[in-house]
Amino acid sequence: MSAGQTGYAYADGALPIECGQTISQPYMVGRMTELLELKGTERVLEIGTGSGYQAAILALLTATVFTIERQASLLPEAEKRIGRLGLTNLTYRVGDGTLGWPEEAPFDAIMVTAGAPQVPPALREQLAPGGRLVAPVGPPSDQTLVLVRRGAEERFEEREVLKCRFVKLIGAAGWPEK
């Protein structure tokens, strides 16, 4: 948040950050986190580090967080912010979040913080049995937050939670970069 936005610190709405991205509204951060049903022992993958706000919350609630950001210029500031909080259970990567982090999979929970046309197949595959994934899906102007649970025998249950609007998830299994 820039100095000019400090008056919005307690607003429940998305705010712009660098690179044309946003920090999600506090209600949405809370709701998505709640849907992951974290107990404190999980390995969590976050797609879209952005400012680091959501990653920090996840790090406070679980054992290990892996976070991917495609905008390389956002990651150093996010790491500094999170470092100032004394959180050390995060690993960072610059890359295409739609492809996940296969060498660290499986994950007990996955959170996608940008809207995709559909849940990226690679993320479904990197979800551990019994794991939960939350993601906004649908066209840019009409998305729905979905909760995906991976059951036994490679079965996935998907439930629509609420209407929402996020910035586009850019990548191989997301939206094309303009």
Solvent accessible surface area in square Angstrom, and as a share of the most:
residue,aa,sasa,rsa
1,M,93,0.42
2,S,67,0.43
3,A,91,0.71
4,G,73,0.70
5,Q,27,0.12
6,T,92,0.54
7,G,78,0.75
8,Y,125,0.47
9,A,52,0.40
10,Y,216,0.82
11,A,42,0.33
12,D,84,0.44
13,G,27,0.26
14,A,61,0.47
15,L,23,0.11
16,P,81,0.51
17,I,24,0.12
18,E,102,0.46
19,C,57,0.34
20,G,67,0.64
21,Q,35,0.16
22,T,55,0.32
23,I,38,0.19
24,S,26,0.17
25,Q,55,0.24
26,P,62,0.39
27,Y,110,0.42
28,M,14,0.06
29,V,5,0.03
30,G,41,0.39
31,R,58,0.21
32,M,2,0.01
33,T,12,0.07
34,E,109,0.49
35,L,10,0.05
36,L,0,0.00
37,E,72,0.32
38,L,33,0.17
39,K,163,0.69
40,G,31,0.30
41,T,113,0.65
42,E,10,0.05
43,R,79,0.29
44,V,0,0.00
45,L,0,0.00
46,E,0,0.00
47,I,3,0.01
48,G,24,0.23
49,T,5,0.03
50,G,12,0.11
51,S,13,0.08
52,G,2,0.02
53,Y,87,0.33
54,Q,14,0.06
55,A,0,0.00
56,A,9,0.07
57,I,42,0.21
58,L,0,0.00
59,A,6,0.05
60,L,122,0.61
61,L,85,0.42
62,T,9,0.05
63,A,47,0.37
64,T,39,0.23
65,V,0,0.00
66,F,10,0.04
67,T,0,0.00
68,I,2,0.01
69,E,9,0.04
70,R,79,0.29
71,Q,39,0.17
72,A,58,0.45
73,S,80,0.51
74,L,7,0.04
75,L,10,0.05
76,P,71,0.45
77,E,76,0.34
78,A,0,0.00
79,E,70,0.32
80,K,111,0.47
81,R,74,0.27
82,I,1,0.01
83,G,46,0.44
84,R,172,0.63
85,L,113,0.56
86,G,56,0.54
87,L,30,0.15
88,T,127,0.74
89,N,43,0.22
90,L,20,0.10
91,T,59,0.34
92,Y,54,0.21
93,R,77,0.28
94,V,74,0.43
95,G,24,0.23
96,D,45,0.23
97,G,5,0.05
98,T,0,0.00
99,L,88,0.44
100,G,4,0.04
101,W,15,0.05
102,P,82,0.52
103,E,109,0.49
104,E,57,0.25
105,A,33,0.25
106,P,79,0.49
107,F,0,0.00
108,D,44,0.23
109,A,0,0.00
110,I,0,0.00
111,M,0,0.00
112,V,0,0.00
113,T,23,0.14
114,A,10,0.07
115,G,0,0.00
116,A,0,0.00
117,P,55,0.34
118,Q,104,0.46
119,V,8,0.05
120,P,0,0.00
121,P,73,0.46
122,A,31,0.24
123,L,0,0.00
124,R,57,0.21
125,E,107,0.48
126,Q,14,0.06
127,L,1,0.00
128,A,12,0.10
129,P,109,0.68
130,G,48,0.46
131,G,1,0.01
132,R,26,0.10
133,L,0,0.00
134,V,0,0.00
135,A,0,0.00
136,P,0,0.00
137,V,21,0.12
138,G,14,0.14
139,P,76,0.48
140,P,48,0.30
141,S,80,0.52
142,D,77,0.40
143,Q,0,0.00
144,T,16,0.09
145,L,0,0.00
146,V,3,0.02
147,L,5,0.02
148,V,0,0.00
149,R,81,0.30
150,R,19,0.07
151,G,29,0.28
152,A,77,0.59
153,E,151,0.68
154,E,115,0.51
155,R,168,0.61
156,F,57,0.24
157,E,116,0.52
158,E,89,0.40
159,R,125,0.46
160,E,128,0.58
161,V,31,0.18
162,L,42,0.21
163,K,133,0.56
164,C,20,0.12
165,R,176,0.64
166,F,23,0.10
167,V,39,0.23
168,K,71,0.30
169,L,11,0.05
170,I,24,0.12
171,G,22,0.21
172,A,83,0.64
173,A,28,0.21
174,G,15,0.15
175,W,54,0.19
176,P,106,0.67
177,E,120,0.54
178,K,219,0.93
